[in-house]
Amino acid sequence: MARGRTMTRAARSAVAATLAAASLAAISPPAAAHPHVWVNVETTVMYDAGKVAGFKHRWTFDDMYTAMAVQGLDKNGDNVYSRDELAELAQVNIDGLKDFDFFTYARIKETPVKLAPPKDYWLEHKDGVLSLNFTLPIAEPVPADTQGFEFAVYDQTFFIAFDLAKENPIRLSEGAPAGCSAVVGNADKDLADLQKLNDAFGGQMTAGNANEGAGLGYASTVHLSCAKT
């Protein structure tokens, strides 16, 4: 019985279920690579005291994953999934994301930027879909006018398809210095930029070489800049 409960809990997690499948990517034919979960990404770049302090993510999952994930979670039967009812699932998601660096990769030129453990994480069920909200602090906040600072959210194995939201996907928080901007890289440049990001992290953003580059083609690099003061 305990084994059955464990499997059900894993099945409810977009992270646990999808990342378990991602381990098969290394032995699967390239043609078999296709997303199992779709995620729309909205990110607020957090600023504090003139520095980039972290990334506040809102990831909205597709309706098919949502329908599977929320089964049995409406404990009071009111047809509403409250934050409390979704708290355990949010924890499962966050725990599963740890081993994959929360699919968030930042760098300054060729140097990776280390992120701290997430905080303020919770799930919301609205308009028939789940959204995972969480903040990833930067371990050592970066001066806002640092040149060559960029980040991307993606899964190179392409088992999770991360797409920037259609409207206003990247925002700057209150406290951003005047003259700061976030620019999404053009499609032709994104693949090269993301491959450099992968190289900068020692190639760790892939579960194998069979599907190398698949996820890269479906992600966008965000370039941060501020006027020198």
MARBA-3410 file (N, C-alpha, C, O; in Angstrom, 1 decimal):
229
0.8,-1.2,0.0,0.0,0.0,0.0,0.9,1.3,0.0,0.6,2.2,-0.7 ~ 1.9,1.2,0.8,2.8,2.4,0.8,3.4,2.7,-0.5,3.5,3.8,-0.9 ~ 3.7,1.6,-1.2,4.3,1.8,-2.6,3.3,2.4,-3.5,3.7,3.3,-4.3 ~ 2.0,2.0,-3.4,1.0,2.6,-4.3,0.8,4.1,-4.0,0.6,4.9,-4.9 ~ 0.9,4.5,-2.7,0.7,5.9,-2.4,1.9,6.7,-2.9,1.7,7.8,-3.4
3.1,6.1,-2.8,4.3,6.8,-3.3,4.1,7.1,-4.8,4.5,8.1,-5.3 ~ 3.7,6.1,-5.6,3.6,6.2,-7.0,2.5,7.2,-7.4,2.7,8.0,-8.3 ~ 1.4,7.3,-6.6,0.4,8.2,-6.9,0.9,9.6,-6.7,0.6,10.5,-7.5 ~ 1.6,9.8,-5.6,2.1,11.1,-5.3,3.1,11.6,-6.4,3.0,12.8,-6.8 ~ 3.9,10.7,-6.9,4.9,11.1,-7.9,4.1,11.4,-9.2,4.5,12.3,-9.9
3.1,10.7,-9.5,2.3,10.9,-10.7,1.7,12.2,-10.7,1.4,12.8,-11.8 ~ 1.3,12.8,-9.5,0.7,14.1,-9.5,1.7,15.2,-9.7,1.2,16.3,-10.0 ~ 2.9,15.0,-9.7,3.9,16.0,-9.8,4.4,16.2,-11.2,4.9,15.2,-11.8 ~ 4.2,17.3,-11.8,4.8,17.6,-13.1,6.2,17.3,-13.1,6.8,16.8,-14.1 ~ 6.9,17.7,-12.1,8.3,17.6,-12.0,8.7,16.1,-11.8,9.5,15.6,-12.6
8.1,15.4,-10.8,8.5,14.0,-10.6,8.2,13.1,-11.7,9.0,12.4,-12.1 ~ 7.0,13.2,-12.3,6.6,12.4,-13.4,7.4,12.6,-14.6,7.9,11.7,-15.3 ~ 7.6,13.9,-14.9,8.3,14.3,-16.2,9.8,14.0,-16.1,10.4,13.6,-17.0 ~ 10.3,14.3,-14.9,11.8,14.2,-14.8,12.1,12.7,-14.7,13.2,12.3,-15.1 ~ 11.2,11.9,-14.2,11.5,10.4,-14.2,11.6,10.0,-15.7,12.4,9.2,-16.0
10.6,10.5,-16.5,10.7,10.1,-17.9,11.9,10.7,-18.6,12.4,10.1,-19.5 ~ 12.4,11.8,-18.1,13.5,12.5,-18.8,14.7,11.6,-18.7,15.6,11.7,-19.5 ~ 14.8,10.8,-17.6,16.0,9.9,-17.5,16.1,8.9,-18.6,17.1,8.3,-18.9 ~ 14.9,8.7,-19.3,14.9,7.8,-20.5,15.4,8.4,-21.7,15.6,7.8,-22.7 ~ 15.5,9.8,-21.7,15.9,10.5,-22.9,17.2,10.0,-23.5,17.5,10.0,-24.7
18.1,9.6,-22.6,19.5,9.3,-23.0,19.5,8.0,-23.9,20.4,7.8,-24.7 ~ 18.4,7.2,-23.7,18.4,5.9,-24.5,17.3,5.9,-25.5,17.1,4.9,-26.2 ~ 16.6,7.0,-25.6,15.5,7.1,-26.6,16.0,7.7,-27.9,16.9,8.5,-27.9 ~ 15.4,7.2,-29.0,15.7,7.8,-30.3,15.4,9.3,-30.3,14.4,9.7,-29.7 ~ 16.2,10.2,-31.0,15.9,11.6,-31.1,14.5,11.9,-31.5,13.8,12.8,-31.0
13.9,11.1,-32.4,12.6,11.3,-32.9,11.5,11.2,-31.9,10.4,11.7,-32.0 ~ 11.9,10.4,-30.8,10.9,10.2,-29.7,10.8,11.4,-28.8,9.9,11.4,-28.0 ~ 11.7,12.3,-28.9,11.7,13.5,-28.0,10.5,14.4,-28.3,10.3,14.9,-29.4 ~ 9.6,14.5,-27.3,8.5,15.4,-27.4,8.1,15.8,-26.0,8.3,15.0,-25.0 ~ 7.5,16.9,-25.8,7.1,17.4,-24.4,6.0,16.6,-23.9,5.0,16.2,-24.6
6.0,16.3,-22.6,5.0,15.6,-21.8,4.2,16.7,-21.0,3.0,16.4,-20.7 ~ 4.8,17.8,-20.7,4.1,18.8,-20.0,4.5,20.2,-20.6,5.6,20.4,-21.0 ~ 3.5,21.0,-20.7,3.7,22.4,-21.3,3.6,23.4,-20.2,2.6,23.4,-19.4 ~ 4.5,24.4,-20.2,4.5,25.4,-19.1,4.7,26.8,-19.8,5.6,27.0,-20.5 ~ 3.8,27.7,-19.4,3.9,29.1,-19.8,4.7,29.8,-18.7,4.3,29.7,-17.5
5.7,30.5,-19.0,6.6,31.2,-18.0,6.4,32.7,-18.0,6.4,33.3,-19.0 ~ 6.2,33.2,-16.7,6.2,34.6,-16.5,7.3,34.8,-15.4,7.2,34.1,-14.3 ~ 8.2,35.7,-15.5,9.2,35.9,-14.6,9.4,37.4,-14.3,9.4,38.3,-15.2 ~ 9.4,37.7,-13.0,9.7,39.1,-12.5,11.2,39.1,-12.0,11.5,38.3,-11.1 ~ 12.0,39.9,-12.6,13.4,40.0,-12.2,13.4,40.9,-10.9,12.9,42.1,-11.0
13.9,40.4,-9.8,13.8,41.1,-8.5,15.0,42.0,-8.3,16.2,41.5,-8.5 ~ 14.8,43.2,-8.0,15.9,44.1,-7.7,15.9,44.6,-6.2,14.8,44.7,-5.7 ~ 17.0,44.8,-5.6,17.1,45.3,-4.3,18.4,46.0,-4.1,19.5,45.5,-4.3 ~ 18.3,47.2,-3.6,19.5,48.1,-3.3,20.4,48.1,-4.5,21.7,48.0,-4.4 ~ 19.9,48.3,-5.7,20.7,48.5,-6.9,21.3,47.2,-7.5,22.2,47.3,-8.3
20.8,46.1,-7.0,21.3,44.8,-7.5,20.2,43.9,-7.9,19.1,44.0,-7.5 ~ 20.5,42.9,-8.9,19.6,41.9,-9.2,19.6,40.9,-8.1,20.7,40.2,-7.9 ~ 18.5,40.7,-7.5,18.4,39.8,-6.3,17.9,38.4,-6.5,18.0,37.5,-5.7 ~ 17.2,38.2,-7.6,16.6,36.9,-7.9,15.5,37.0,-9.0,15.3,38.0,-9.6 ~ 14.8,35.8,-9.1,13.8,35.7,-10.1,12.5,35.2,-9.5,12.5,34.1,-8.8
11.4,35.9,-9.7,10.1,35.4,-9.2,9.4,34.8,-10.3,8.9,35.5,-11.3 ~ 9.2,33.5,-10.3,8.6,32.8,-11.4,7.1,32.5,-11.1,6.7,32.3,-10.0 ~ 6.4,32.5,-12.2,5.0,32.0,-12.2,4.9,31.0,-13.4,4.9,31.5,-14.6 ~ 4.8,29.7,-13.2,4.8,28.7,-14.3,3.4,28.2,-14.3,2.9,27.6,-13.4 ~ 2.7,28.4,-15.4,1.3,27.9,-15.6,1.3,26.6,-16.5,1.8,26.6,-17.6
0.8,25.5,-15.9,0.9,24.2,-16.6,-0.3,24.1,-17.5,-1.3,24.8,-17.4 ~ -0.2,23.1,-18.4,-1.3,22.9,-19.4,-2.5,22.2,-18.7,-2.3,21.7,-17.6 ~ -3.6,22.2,-19.3,-4.8,21.7,-18.7,-4.8,20.2,-18.5,-5.5,19.7,-17.6 ~ -4.2,19.5,-19.4,-4.1,18.0,-19.3,-3.4,17.6,-18.0,-3.8,16.8,-17.2 ~ -2.2,18.3,-17.8,-1.4,18.0,-16.6,-2.2,18.4,-15.4,-2.3,17.6,-14.4
-2.9,19.6,-15.4,-3.6,20.0,-14.3,-4.7,19.1,-13.9,-4.9,18.8,-12.7 ~ -5.5,18.5,-14.9,-6.6,17.6,-14.6,-6.1,16.4,-13.9,-6.7,15.9,-13.0 ~ -4.9,15.9,-14.3,-4.3,14.7,-13.6,-3.8,15.1,-12.2,-4.0,14.3,-11.3 ~ -3.2,16.2,-12.1,-2.5,16.6,-10.9,-3.5,16.8,-9.7,-3.2,16.5,-8.6 ~ -4.6,17.4,-10.0,-5.5,17.8,-8.9,-6.5,16.7,-8.5,-7.3,16.9,-7.6
-6.4,15.5,-9.1,-7.3,14.4,-8.8,-7.2,14.1,-7.3,-6.1,13.9,-6.8 ~ -8.4,14.1,-6.6,-8.4,13.8,-5.2,-7.9,14.9,-4.2,-7.8,14.6,-3.0 ~ -7.6,16.0,-4.7,-7.1,17.1,-3.9,-8.1,18.1,-3.3,-7.9,18.9,-2.4 ~ -9.4,18.0,-3.8,-10.4,18.8,-3.3,-11.0,18.2,-2.1,-12.1,17.5,-2.2 ~ -10.4,18.3,-1.0,-10.7,17.6,0.2,-12.1,17.9,0.8,-12.7,17.0,1.4
-12.5,19.1,0.6,-13.8,19.5,1.2,-14.9,19.4,0.2,-16.1,19.7,0.5 ~ -14.6,19.1,-1.0,-15.7,18.8,-2.1,-16.4,20.1,-2.5,-17.5,20.0,-3.0 ~ -15.7,21.2,-2.4,-16.4,22.5,-2.8,-16.1,22.9,-4.3,-16.4,24.0,-4.7 ~ -15.4,22.0,-5.0,-15.0,22.3,-6.4,-14.0,23.4,-6.5,-13.9,24.0,-7.6 ~ -13.4,23.8,-5.4,-12.3,24.8,-5.4,-11.1,24.2,-4.8,-11.1,23.6,-3.8
-9.9,24.4,-5.5,-8.7,23.9,-5.0,-7.9,25.1,-4.3,-7.4,26.0,-4.9 ~ -8.0,25.1,-3.0,-7.4,26.1,-2.2,-5.9,26.0,-2.1,-5.3,24.9,-2.5 ~ -5.2,27.0,-1.7,-3.8,27.0,-1.5,-3.4,25.9,-0.5,-2.4,25.2,-0.7 ~ -4.2,25.7,0.5,-3.9,24.7,1.5,-4.0,23.3,0.9,-3.2,22.4,1.2 ~ -5.0,23.1,0.1,-5.2,21.8,-0.5,-4.1,21.5,-1.5,-3.9,20.3,-1.7
-3.5,22.5,-2.0,-2.5,22.3,-3.0,-1.1,22.3,-2.4,-0.1,22.2,-3.1 ~ -1.0,22.6,-1.1,0.3,22.8,-0.5,1.3,21.6,-0.6,2.4,21.7,-0.9 ~ 0.7,20.4,-0.4,1.6,19.2,-0.5,2.1,19.0,-2.0,3.3,18.7,-2.1 ~ 1.3,19.2,-2.9,1.7,19.1,-4.3,2.7,20.2,-4.7,3.7,19.9,-5.4 ~ 2.6,21.4,-4.1,3.6,22.4,-4.3,4.9,22.0,-3.8,6.0,22.2,-4.4
4.9,21.3,-2.6,6.2,20.9,-2.0,6.8,19.8,-2.8,8.0,19.7,-3.0 ~ 6.0,18.9,-3.4,6.5,17.8,-4.2,7.1,18.4,-5.5,8.2,18.0,-5.9 ~ 6.5,19.4,-6.1,7.1,20.0,-7.2,8.4,20.7,-6.9,9.4,20.4,-7.6 ~ 8.5,21.4,-5.8,9.7,22.1,-5.5,10.8,21.1,-5.2,12.0,21.3,-5.6 ~ 10.5,20.0,-4.4,11.5,19.0,-4.1,12.0,18.4,-5.4,13.2,18.1,-5.5
11.1,18.1,-6.3,11.6,17.5,-7.6,12.4,18.4,-8.4,13.3,17.9,-9.2 ~ 12.2,19.7,-8.3,12.9,20.7,-9.2,14.4,20.9,-8.7,15.2,21.3,-9.4 ~ 14.6,20.6,-7.4,15.9,20.9,-6.8,17.1,20.2,-7.6,18.1,20.9,-7.9 ~ 16.9,19.0,-8.0,18.0,18.3,-8.7,18.2,18.8,-10.1,19.2,18.4,-10.8 ~ 17.3,19.6,-10.6,17.4,20.2,-12.0,17.6,21.7,-12.0,17.3,22.4,-13.0
18.1,22.2,-10.9,18.4,23.6,-10.7,17.2,24.5,-11.1,17.3,25.7,-11.5 ~ 16.0,24.0,-10.9,14.7,24.7,-11.2,14.7,25.2,-12.6,14.0,26.2,-12.9 ~ 15.4,24.5,-13.5,15.4,24.8,-14.9,15.7,26.3,-15.2,15.3,26.8,-16.2 ~ 16.3,26.9,-14.3,16.6,28.3,-14.4,18.2,28.5,-14.4,18.8,28.2,-13.4 ~ 18.7,29.0,-15.5,20.1,29.1,-15.7,20.5,30.6,-16.0,20.0,31.2,-17.0
21.4,31.1,-15.1,21.8,32.5,-15.3,23.3,32.5,-15.4,24.0,31.7,-14.9 ~ 23.8,33.5,-16.1,25.3,33.7,-16.2,25.6,35.1,-16.4,24.8,35.9,-16.9 ~ 26.9,35.4,-16.2,27.5,36.7,-16.5,28.6,36.4,-17.5,29.6,35.8,-17.2 ~ 28.3,36.7,-18.8,29.2,36.3,-19.9,29.3,34.8,-19.8,28.3,34.1,-20.1 ~ 30.5,34.2,-19.5,30.6,32.8,-19.5,30.6,32.2,-18.1,30.8,31.0,-18.0
30.3,33.0,-17.1,30.4,32.5,-15.7,29.0,32.3,-15.2,28.2,33.2,-15.1 ~ 28.7,31.0,-14.7,27.4,30.8,-14.1,27.1,31.6,-12.9,28.0,31.9,-12.1 ~ 25.9,32.0,-12.7,25.4,32.7,-11.5,24.7,31.7,-10.6,23.8,31.0,-11.0 ~ 25.2,31.6,-9.3,24.7,30.6,-8.4,23.4,31.1,-7.8,23.3,32.3,-7.4 ~ 22.4,30.2,-7.7,21.1,30.6,-7.2,20.9,30.0,-5.8,21.4,28.9,-5.5
20.2,30.6,-4.9,19.9,30.1,-3.6,18.7,29.3,-3.6,17.9,29.3,-4.6 ~ 18.4,28.5,-2.5,17.2,27.7,-2.5,15.9,28.6,-2.6,15.9,29.8,-2.3 ~ 14.8,28.0,-3.2,13.6,28.8,-3.4,12.9,29.2,-2.1,13.1,28.6,-1.1 ~ 12.1,30.2,-2.3,11.3,30.6,-1.1,9.9,31.1,-1.7,9.7,31.3,-2.9 ~ 9.0,31.2,-0.8,7.6,31.8,-1.1,7.0,31.0,-2.2,6.5,31.6,-3.2
7.0,29.7,-2.1,6.4,28.8,-3.2,5.0,28.4,-2.8,4.7,28.0,-1.7 ~ 4.1,28.4,-3.8,2.7,27.9,-3.7,2.1,27.7,-5.0,2.6,28.2,-6.0 ~ 1.0,26.9,-5.0,0.3,26.6,-6.2,-1.1,27.3,-6.2,-1.7,27.5,-5.2 ~ -1.5,27.7,-7.4,-2.8,28.3,-7.6,-3.5,27.6,-8.7,-3.0,27.3,-9.7 ~ -4.8,27.3,-8.4,-5.7,26.7,-9.5,-6.7,27.8,-9.9,-7.5,28.2,-9.1
-6.6,28.2,-11.2,-7.4,29.3,-11.7,-7.7,29.1,-13.1,-6.8,28.7,-13.9 ~ -8.9,29.3,-13.5,-9.4,29.1,-14.9,-9.0,27.7,-15.5,-8.6,27.6,-16.6 ~ -9.0,26.7,-14.6,-8.8,25.4,-15.0,-7.4,24.9,-15.2,-7.1,23.8,-15.6 ~ -6.4,25.7,-14.8,-5.0,25.3,-14.8,-4.3,25.7,-13.5,-4.7,26.6,-12.8 ~ -3.2,25.0,-13.3,-2.4,25.2,-12.1,-1.2,26.1,-12.5,-0.7,26.1,-13.6
-0.9,27.0,-11.5,0.3,27.8,-11.7,1.2,27.7,-10.4,0.7,27.8,-9.3 ~ 2.4,27.4,-10.7,3.4,27.3,-9.6,4.1,28.6,-9.4,4.7,29.1,-10.4 ~ 4.0,29.2,-8.3,4.7,30.4,-8.0,5.8,30.2,-7.0,5.7,29.6,-6.0 ~ 7.0,30.7,-7.3,8.1,30.6,-6.4,9.2,31.7,-6.8,9.3,32.1,-7.9 ~ 10.0,32.0,-5.8,11.1,32.9,-5.9,12.4,32.2,-5.8,12.6,31.5,-4.8
13.3,32.5,-6.7,14.7,32.0,-6.6,15.7,33.1,-6.4,15.9,33.9,-7.3 ~ 16.1,33.3,-5.2,17.1,34.3,-4.9,18.5,34.0,-5.5,18.8,32.9,-5.8 ~ 19.2,35.0,-5.9,20.6,34.9,-6.3,21.5,34.8,-5.1,21.3,35.7,-4.2 ~ 22.3,33.8,-5.0,23.2,33.6,-3.8,23.9,34.9,-3.5,24.0,35.3,-2.3 ~ 24.5,35.5,-4.5,25.3,36.8,-4.3,24.7,37.8,-5.3,25.1,37.8,-6.4
23.8,38.7,-4.8,23.1,39.6,-5.7,24.1,40.3,-6.6,25.2,40.6,-6.2 ~ 23.7,40.6,-7.9,24.6,41.1,-8.9,24.3,42.6,-9.1,23.1,42.9,-9.3 ~ 25.3,43.4,-9.2,25.0,44.8,-9.5,24.2,45.0,-10.8,24.5,44.3,-11.8 ~ 23.2,45.8,-10.7,22.3,45.9,-11.9,23.0,46.3,-13.2,22.5,45.9,-14.2 ~ 24.1,47.1,-13.1,24.7,47.5,-14.3,25.8,46.6,-14.8,26.6,46.9,-15.7
25.8,45.4,-14.3,26.8,44.3,-14.7,26.5,44.0,-16.2,25.4,43.8,-16.6 ~ 27.6,44.0,-17.0,27.4,43.7,-18.4,27.4,42.2,-18.7,28.1,41.4,-18.0 ~ 26.6,41.8,-19.6,26.6,40.4,-20.0,25.8,39.4,-19.1,26.0,38.2,-19.1 ~ 24.8,40.0,-18.4,24.0,39.2,-17.5,22.8,38.7,-18.3,22.0,39.5,-18.8 ~ 22.5,37.4,-18.3,21.4,36.8,-19.0,20.9,35.6,-18.3,21.7,34.9,-17.5
19.7,35.2,-18.6,19.2,33.9,-18.0,18.2,33.3,-19.0,17.7,33.9,-19.9 ~ 17.9,32.0,-18.7,16.9,31.3,-19.5,16.3,30.2,-18.7,16.8,29.8,-17.7 ~ 15.0,29.9,-19.0,14.3,28.8,-18.4,14.0,27.8,-19.4,13.2,28.0,-20.4 ~ 14.5,26.6,-19.3,14.3,25.5,-20.3,14.7,24.2,-19.8,15.5,24.1,-18.9 ~ 14.2,23.1,-20.5,14.6,21.8,-20.2,15.2,21.3,-21.5,14.5,21.1,-22.5
16.5,21.0,-21.6,17.1,20.6,-22.8,16.7,19.3,-23.3,16.8,19.0,-24.5 ~ 16.2,18.4,-22.5,15.7,17.1,-22.9,14.3,17.2,-23.7,13.9,16.3,-24.3 ~ 13.7,18.4,-23.5,12.4,18.7,-24.1,11.3,17.8,-23.6,10.3,17.7,-24.3 ~ 11.4,17.2,-22.4,10.3,16.5,-21.8,9.3,17.5,-21.2,8.1,17.3,-21.1 ~ 9.8,18.7,-20.8,9.0,19.8,-20.4,9.2,20.9,-21.4,10.4,21.4,-21.6
8.1,21.4,-22.0,8.3,22.5,-22.9,8.0,23.9,-22.2,6.8,24.1,-21.8 ~ 9.0,24.7,-22.0,8.8,26.0,-21.4,8.7,27.0,-22.5,9.6,27.2,-23.3 ~ 7.6,27.8,-22.4,7.4,28.9,-23.4,7.1,30.1,-22.6,6.4,30.1,-21.6 ~ 7.7,31.2,-23.1,7.4,32.5,-22.4,5.9,32.9,-22.7,5.4,32.6,-23.8 ~ 5.2,33.4,-21.7,3.8,33.8,-21.9,3.7,34.8,-23.0,4.7,35.6,-23.3
2.6,34.8,-23.6,2.4,35.7,-24.8,2.4,37.2,-24.4,2.9,38.0,-25.2 ~ 1.9,37.5,-23.3,1.8,38.9,-22.9,2.7,39.2,-21.7,2.5,38.6,-20.6 ~ 3.6,40.1,-21.9,4.4,40.6,-20.8,5.1,39.5,-19.9,4.9,39.5,-18.7 ~ 5.8,38.6,-20.5,6.4,37.5,-19.8,7.5,37.9,-18.8,7.7,37.2,-17.8 ~ 8.2,38.9,-19.2,9.4,39.3,-18.3,9.1,40.7,-17.8,8.9,41.7,-18.5
9.2,40.8,-16.5,8.9,42.1,-15.8,10.1,42.5,-14.9,10.9,41.6,-14.5 ~ 10.3,43.7,-14.6,11.2,44.2,-13.7,10.5,44.6,-12.4,9.5,45.3,-12.5 ~ 11.0,44.3,-11.3,10.3,44.6,-10.0,10.4,46.0,-9.7,11.2,46.8,-10.2 ~ 9.6,46.5,-8.7,9.8,47.8,-8.1,11.2,47.8,-7.5,11.7,46.9,-7.0 ~ 11.8,49.0,-7.6,13.2,49.1,-7.1,14.2,48.9,-8.2,15.4,49.1,-7.9
13.8,48.6,-9.4,14.8,48.5,-10.5,15.3,49.9,-10.8,14.6,50.8,-11.0 ~ 16.6,50.0,-10.9,17.2,51.3,-11.2,16.7,51.9,-12.6,16.3,51.1,-13.5 ~ 16.7,53.2,-12.7,16.2,53.8,-14.0,17.2,53.3,-15.1,18.4,53.2,-14.9 ~ 16.6,53.1,-16.2,17.4,52.7,-17.4,17.7,51.2,-17.5,18.4,50.8,-18.4 ~ 17.1,50.4,-16.6,17.2,49.0,-16.7,16.2,48.4,-17.7,15.1,48.9,-17.9
16.6,47.3,-18.3,15.7,46.7,-19.3,15.9,45.2,-19.3,17.0,44.7,-19.0 ~ 14.9,44.4,-19.8,15.1,43.0,-20.1,14.6,42.8,-21.5,13.5,43.1,-21.9 ~ 15.5,42.2,-22.3,15.3,42.0,-23.7,15.4,40.5,-24.0,16.3,39.9,-23.7 ~ 14.3,40.0,-24.6,14.3,38.6,-25.0,15.1,38.5,-26.3,14.8,39.1,-27.3 ~ 16.1,37.6,-26.3,17.0,37.4,-27.5,16.2,37.0,-28.7,15.2,36.3,-28.6
16.7,37.4,-29.9,16.1,37.0,-31.1,16.3,35.5,-31.4,17.2,34.9,-30.8 ~ 15.4,34.9,-32.2,15.4,33.4,-32.3,16.7,32.9,-32.9,17.2,31.8,-32.5 ~ 17.3,33.6,-33.8,18.5,33.1,-34.4,19.7,33.1,-33.4,20.5,32.2,-33.5 ~ 19.7,34.0,-32.5,20.7,34.1,-31.5,20.5,33.2,-30.3,21.4,32.8,-29.6 ~ 19.2,32.9,-30.0,18.9,32.1,-28.8,19.6,30.8,-28.7,20.1,30.4,-27.7
19.6,30.0,-29.8,20.2,28.7,-29.8,21.6,28.7,-29.4,22.1,27.9,-28.6 ~ 22.4,29.6,-30.0,23.8,29.8,-29.7,24.0,30.2,-28.3,24.9,29.7,-27.6 ~ 23.2,31.2,-27.8,23.3,31.6,-26.4,23.0,30.5,-25.4,23.7,30.4,-24.4 ~ 21.9,29.7,-25.7,21.6,28.7,-24.8,22.6,27.6,-24.8,22.8,26.9,-23.7 ~ 23.2,27.3,-25.9,24.2,26.3,-26.0,25.4,26.8,-25.2,26.1,26.0,-24.5
25.7,28.1,-25.2,26.8,28.6,-24.4,26.5,28.5,-22.9,27.4,28.2,-22.1 ~ 25.2,28.7,-22.6,24.8,28.6,-21.2,25.0,27.1,-20.7,25.5,26.9,-19.6 ~ 24.6,26.2,-21.6,24.8,24.8,-21.2,26.3,24.5,-21.1,26.7,23.8,-20.1 ~ 27.1,25.0,-22.0,28.6,24.7,-21.9,29.1,25.4,-20.6,30.0,24.8,-19.9 ~ 28.6,26.5,-20.2,29.1,27.2,-19.0,28.8,26.4,-17.8,29.5,26.5,-16.8
27.7,25.6,-17.8,27.3,24.8,-16.7,27.8,23.4,-16.8,27.4,22.5,-16.2 ~ 28.8,23.2,-17.7,29.5,21.9,-17.8,28.6,20.9,-18.5,28.8,19.7,-18.2 ~ 27.6,21.3,-19.3,26.8,20.4,-20.0,25.8,19.7,-19.1,25.2,18.6,-19.5 ~ 25.5,20.2,-17.9,24.7,19.5,-16.9,23.2,19.6,-17.2,22.4,18.9,-16.6 ~ 22.9,20.4,-18.2,21.4,20.7,-18.4,20.9,19.7,-19.4,19.9,20.1,-20.2
21.4,18.5,-19.5,20.8,17.5,-20.4,20.9,16.1,-19.7,21.9,15.9,-19.0 ~ 20.0,15.3,-20.0,20.0,13.9,-19.4,20.7,13.0,-20.3,20.8,11.8,-20.0 ~ 21.3,13.5,-21.4,22.0,12.7,-22.4,22.2,13.4,-23.7,21.6,14.5,-23.9 ~ 22.9,12.8,-24.6,23.2,13.4,-25.9,22.2,13.1,-27.0,22.2,13.7,-28.0 ~ 21.3,12.1,-26.7,20.5,11.6,-27.8,19.6,12.8,-28.3,19.3,12.9,-29.5
19.1,13.6,-27.3,18.2,14.7,-27.7,18.8,16.0,-27.6,18.1,17.0,-27.4 ~ 20.1,16.1,-27.6,20.9,17.3,-27.4,20.4,18.4,-28.4,20.3,18.2,-29.6 ~ 20.0,19.5,-27.8,19.6,20.7,-28.6,18.1,20.7,-28.8,17.6,21.8,-29.3 ~ 17.4,19.7,-28.5,15.9,19.7,-28.7,15.3,20.8,-27.9,14.6,21.6,-28.5 ~ 15.5,20.8,-26.6,14.9,21.9,-25.8,15.5,23.3,-26.1,14.8,24.2,-25.9
16.7,23.3,-26.5,17.3,24.6,-26.8,16.6,25.4,-27.8,16.5,26.6,-27.7 ~ 16.0,24.7,-28.8,15.3,25.4,-29.9,14.0,25.9,-29.5,13.4,26.7,-30.2 ~ 13.5,25.6,-28.2,12.2,26.1,-27.8,12.3,26.9,-26.6,11.4,27.0,-25.8 ~ 13.4,27.6,-26.4,13.6,28.5,-25.3,14.1,29.8,-25.7,14.6,30.0,-26.9 ~ 14.1,30.8,-24.8,14.5,32.1,-25.2,15.4,32.6,-24.1,15.2,32.4,-22.9
16.5,33.3,-24.5,17.4,33.9,-23.5,17.0,35.3,-23.2,16.6,36.1,-24.1 ~ 17.0,35.7,-21.9,16.6,37.0,-21.5,17.9,37.8,-21.1,18.6,37.3,-20.3 ~ 18.1,38.9,-21.8,19.3,39.7,-21.6,19.0,40.9,-20.7,18.1,41.7,-21.0 ~ 19.6,41.0,-19.5,19.4,42.1,-18.6,20.5,43.2,-18.7,21.7,42.9,-18.9 ~ 20.1,44.4,-18.7,21.1,45.5,-18.8,20.5,46.7,-18.1,19.3,47.0,-18.0
21.5,47.5,-17.6,21.2,48.8,-17.0,22.2,49.8,-17.4,23.4,49.5,-17.7 ~ 21.8,51.1,-17.5,22.8,52.1,-17.8,23.8,52.2,-16.7,23.5,52.1,-15.5 ~ 25.1,52.4,-17.1,26.2,52.6,-16.1,25.9,53.8,-15.3,25.6,54.9,-15.9 ~ 26.1,53.8,-14.0,25.9,55.0,-13.2,27.3,55.6,-12.8,27.3,56.6,-12.1
END
